[in-house]
Amino acid sequence: MSRGFYIGRFQPYHNGHQSVLERIACSADEIVIGVGSAQLSHTVANPFTAGERVLMLTRSLADLPCPFYVIPIEDLQRNALWVAHVRAMTPPFETVYSSNPLVMQLFAEAGVDVQSPDMYERETHSGTAIRRRMLDGEPWEHLVPQAVVDVVREIQGVERLQRIAGSD
């Protein structure tokens, strides 16, 4: 059995993440998904809570052809210890899928197989671009799975982001 690991902040989870996870599901028997920076929420860069991001992922991946586990992982401000922290919080895995240079470096130094999947339309499918669209009142719903649209509406996430971004 092969188990892969994929981590992101998912602020919000979008179609680029979905594309990568669907491709990983073709080569891994199971996927461990780390919700990074789990302690952060209610900021312009990180408006959603870990629990809200878990909902986005779980609902969006309901039809994934392999089992998956969504696990919040809080930041550790010591990169040399981060891989051990991740391993302590997750089921064992053999392969890490990431295009983040720091994540790739840290896991490679720890002797873990690292694969860098091609990113899906990175210019438009990024959390930063989607949050900017939410702030500016531009269409963003086509960049995320319908389940994410539903969660964001349920929690009034756009309104939250716009209030947080306001000034006093």
C-alpha angles and dihedrals in degrees: 000000000000123000122191130199126217124177133189141145091240094204080180119353106238144182092273090060090045092053093050093048092048089054092047089051088062092062106028128065091213135010129214110203117199117206098211127209086024092169093061125090143131096047129110092251094041109026098155129072122236090252092053090050090049088055091049092052098040094049094043093050098046091117097044108134095230136048116270137187122209112206127178112227121193120216120264112204093215111078093193089064099038099094091052089048091052092047090051091054100045142053112264115281135184103203134041119208113202143130093198107113095215094048090047092049095047095049093043089053088052090055096250121143107251124198123188109211119206110262120238116239091322096185094065100020102068130111090236093056093045093049090049089053090050090051093047095046092245124143111277103152094092090062096061136050115269089248089063091050088053094049093046090051092045092055095036088239098165091052090048092051092048092050092048091050092051123100129231 
